Amino acid sequence: MLRGKTFPALLIAALLMVAAATGIAFFQSPAPEAAAALDEETAWVCPMHTDYTMDVPGKCPRCGMDLVRAAPFDVRDYDLDFHTMPAPVKPGEKTILSFKIRHPGSGEVIKKFEVVHERQYHLFVISQDMEFFAHIHPEEQADGTWTVEVTLPKPGYYKVLSDFLPAGGSSQFIARPLVTAGYPGDLEAESAHLVPDTNLTKTVDDITSTLDYDPQTCIVGLYCHLNYHLRDTATGRPITDLQTYLGAFGHTLIMSEDMVEYVHSHPLDILAMPDDDGGPPVFLIPPGADLEKLRGGPDVTFEGLMPKPGHYRAWTQFRRHDKIYTFAYTFDAVPRPSE
């Protein structure tokens, strides 16, 4: 799933100067109620693979999930109110992030969402230098507000990414900026300056990951596969007791160095496509399986479609022994060779 957004540079700079003095989060007020609702073309959509649509109910051939009625061709962003409590966000102290989602046409508060990878709302918080990454899940309150607690580690600028699928709507991936109180830094100087990894083997506690890319260098506009091979750090043996995390054997978020383009991806789940005789596809995780009993590894593959050249960072998460492990890798995407 790929969503990108470009923010006007001068407007952002002006807003950040105000926010730095007060430590507030920006929010977008809902647009006035539309005089007439926009006509929305609906279809049956896979909650996990929102590019797969049908005009009749059924199951997704990629993951086996039931299709849901949605409006996948409505490209509007939903209105997202974003507030913090307390309003001045102080690093090192607990802060409550609060969100309320409204329909872009009617202005109604949305209270029904589809479950995607075991959650209705996924939230990512990333620091400007891309050294801090958090993947958390807000909880819904009675009034339709979603809240979650977070502690930011240091002063600075952060990007807050909301990922959800309103029932009957279209998949949303919406970014909001947040600046901590009294942040005196230089936004340009403290931006991320990524350097692609040359050592593709990394260790986080008892998991050692070796990554390879297919193709070896990711090419803009073509799917690039990120292949993780996982070993036990102490024994060096391939890991075969990987647990599912959010309905899959891993999770990854890929972001461009300028924090404009991002790819939200889950592991490839299909082992075999339907055969010519109409046989069913074969899945790594069979539909309806007891996810807590499944075990996987040692190889997990993700795919991403990078929209422009440059440096990217991928944060990939795995679950083992009921613990979440996060690996960060930096790589390049190069222009597609001229034909």
Residue pairs with C-beta under 8 A, 6 or more apart in sequence:
1 49
1 50
1 51
1 171
1 173
1 263
1 264
1 265
2 261
2 262
2 263
2 264
2 304
2 305
2 307
3 173
3 262
3 264
4 260
4 261
4 262
4 307
5 174
5 175
5 260
6 260
7 175
7 177
7 260
12 177
13 187
15 26
15 177
16 157
16 177
16 179
16 187
18 24
19 25
19 26
19 177
19 178
19 179
20 179
20 182
20 183
20 184
21 182
22 87
22 88
22 181
23 87
23 88
23 89
23 90
23 179
23 180
23 181
23 182
23 183
24 84
24 87
24 88
24 89
24 179
25 82
25 83
25 84
25 89
25 97
25 160
25 176
25 177
25 178
25 179
26 82
26 176
26 177
26 178
27 80
27 81
27 82
27 83
27 176
28 79
28 80
28 81
28 82
28 176
29 79
29 81
30 79
30 81
30 102
30 107
31 79
31 104
31 107
32 107
33 105
33 106
33 107
34 105
34 106
34 107
37 105
37 106
38 74
38 76
38 105
40 71
40 73
40 74
41 71
41 73
41 74
42 69
42 70
42 71
42 168
43 53
43 54
43 55
43 69
43 70
43 71
43 72
43 73
44 53
44 54
44 55
44 56
44 57
44 58
44 67
44 68
44 69
44 70
45 52
45 53
45 67
45 68
45 69
45 70
45 72
46 52
46 53
46 60
46 62
46 63
46 65
46 67
46 68
47 65
47 68
47 114
47 115
47 116
47 165
48 60
48 62
48 63
48 65
48 116
48 117
48 247
48 266
49 60
49 62
49 63
50 70
50 72
50 165
50 170
50 171
51 72
52 60
52 61
52 62
53 72
54 67
57 66
57 67
58 66
58 67
59 65
59 66
59 67
59 287
60 66
60 67
61 270
61 273
61 274
61 281
62 269
62 270
62 281
63 269
63 270
63 283
63 285
63 287
64 281
64 283
64 286
64 287
64 288
65 287
68 114
68 165
68 167
69 168
70 114
70 165
70 167
70 168
70 169
70 170
70 171
71 168
71 169
71 170
72 170
72 171
73 170
74 169
74 170
75 170
76 104
76 105
76 170
77 104
77 172
77 174
78 101
78 102
78 103
78 104
78 110
78 166
78 169
78 172
78 174
79 101
79 102
79 103
79 104
79 107
80 99
80 100
80 101
80 102
80 162
80 174
80 176
81 98
81 99
81 100
81 101
81 102
82 97
82 98
82 99
82 160
82 176
83 97
83 98
84 95
84 96
84 97
84 98
84 178
85 95
85 96
85 98
86 95
88 181
89 95
89 152
89 178
89 179
89 180
89 181
90 180
90 181
91 152
91 153
91 154
91 155
91 156
91 180
92 151
92 152
92 153
92 154
93 151
94 149
94 150
94 151
95 149
95 150
95 151
95 152
96 147
96 148
96 149
97 123
97 125
97 138
97 147
97 148
97 149
97 150
97 160
98 145
98 146
98 147
99 121
99 138
99 145
99 146
99 147
99 162
100 109
100 143
100 144
100 145
100 146
101 109
101 110
101 144
101 146
101 164
101 166
101 172
102 108
102 109
102 110
103 110
103 166
103 169
109 143
109 144
110 144
110 166
110 167
110 169
111 140
111 144
112 166
112 167
112 168
113 120
113 121
113 164
113 165
113 166
113 167
114 120
114 165
114 166
114 167
116 122
116 163
116 164
116 165
117 246
117 247
117 248
117 251
117 266
118 246
118 247
119 137
119 246
120 140
120 164
121 137
121 138
121 140
121 146
121 162
121 163
121 164
122 135
122 137
122 162
122 163
122 164
122 264
123 135
123 136
123 137
123 138
123 148
123 160
123 161
123 162
123 163
124 133
124 134
124 135
124 136
124 159
124 160
124 161
124 163
124 253
125 132
125 133
125 134
125 136
125 150
125 152
125 158
125 159
125 160
125 161
125 178
126 132
126 133
126 134
126 158
126 159
126 161
126 255
126 259
127 133
127 152
127 153
127 154
127 156
127 157
127 158
128 156
128 157
128 158
128 159
128 187
128 190
128 191
128 192
128 259
129 156
129 190
129 191
129 192
130 192
130 194
130 255
130 257
130 259
130 313
132 152
132 153
132 154
132 158
133 253
133 315
133 326
133 328
134 150
135 251
135 253
135 315
135 317
136 148
136 150
137 148
138 146
138 147
138 148
139 146
139 147
139 148
140 146
141 147
152 158
152 180
154 180
155 180
155 181
155 182
155 183
155 184
155 185
156 179
156 180
156 183
156 185
156 190
157 177
157 178
157 179
157 183
157 185
157 187
157 190
158 177
158 178
158 179
158 180
159 175
159 176
159 177
159 178
159 259
160 175
160 176
160 177
160 178
161 173
161 174
161 175
161 253
161 262
162 172
162 173
162 174
162 175
162 176
163 172
163 173
163 264
164 172
165 171
165 172
166 172
173 262
173 264
191 257
191 258
192 257
192 258
192 259
192 313
193 257
194 257
194 311
194 312
194 313
194 330
195 311
195 330
196 311
196 330
196 331
196 332
197 329
197 330
197 331
200 210
200 211
200 212
200 329
201 208
201 209
201 210
201 211
202 208
202 209
202 211
202 327
202 329
203 209
203 233
204 325
204 326
204 327
205 233
205 323
205 325
206 232
206 233
206 234
206 320
206 321
207 230
207 231
207 232
207 233
207 239
207 318
207 320
207 325
208 230
208 231
208 232
208 233
208 236
209 228
209 229
209 230
209 231
209 316
209 327
210 228
210 229
210 231
211 226
211 227
211 228
211 229
211 327
211 329
212 227
212 229
213 224
213 225
213 226
213 227
213 331
214 224
214 225
214 227
215 222
215 224
217 332
217 334
218 224
218 304
218 306
218 312
218 331
218 332
218 333
218 334
219 306
219 333
219 334
219 335
219 336
219 337
220 306
220 307
220 308
220 309
220 333
220 334
220 335
220 336
221 305
221 306
221 307
221 336
222 305
222 336
223 303
223 304
223 305
224 303
224 304
224 305
224 306
224 333
225 268
225 301
225 302
225 303
226 252
226 301
226 302
226 303
226 304
226 314
226 316
226 329
227 299
227 300
227 301
228 250
228 299
228 300
228 301
228 302
228 316
228 318
228 327
229 238
229 298
229 299
230 238
230 239
230 242
230 297
230 298
230 299
230 300
230 318
231 237
231 238
231 239
231 298
232 238
232 239
238 297
238 298
239 297
239 298
239 320
240 295
240 296
240 297
240 298
241 295
241 297
241 320
241 321
242 249
242 250
242 295
242 296
242 297
242 298
242 300
242 318
242 319
242 320
243 292
243 294
243 295
243 296
243 319
243 320
243 321
243 322
244 285
244 291
244 292
244 294
244 296
244 319
245 251
245 317
245 318
245 319
245 324
246 266
247 266
247 285
247 291
248 266
248 267
248 269
248 285
249 267
249 284
249 285
249 296
249 297
249 300
249 318
250 266
250 267
250 300
250 302
250 316
250 317
250 318
251 265
251 266
251 316
251 317
252 264
252 265
252 266
252 302
252 304
252 314
252 315
252 316
252 317
253 262
253 263
253 264
253 265
253 314
253 315
254 262
254 263
254 264
254 265
254 304
254 306
254 312
254 313
254 314
254 315
255 261
255 262
255 263
255 312
255 313
256 262
256 306
256 308
256 310
256 311
256 312
257 310
257 311
257 312
257 313
258 310
261 306
261 307
261 308
263 304
263 305
263 306
265 302
265 303
265 304
266 302
267 284
267 300
267 301
267 302
268 284
268 301
268 302
268 303
269 283
269 284
269 285
270 281
270 282
270 283
270 284
271 281
271 282
271 283
271 284
272 281
272 282
273 281
274 280
274 281
284 296
285 291
285 294
300 318
302 314
302 316
304 314
306 312
306 333
308 333
309 332
309 333
309 334
309 335
310 332
310 333
311 330
311 331
311 332
312 330
312 331
312 332
312 333
313 328
313 329
313 330
314 328
314 329
314 330
314 331
315 326
315 327
315 328
316 326
316 327
316 328
316 329
317 324
317 325
317 326
317 327
318 324
318 325
318 327
319 325
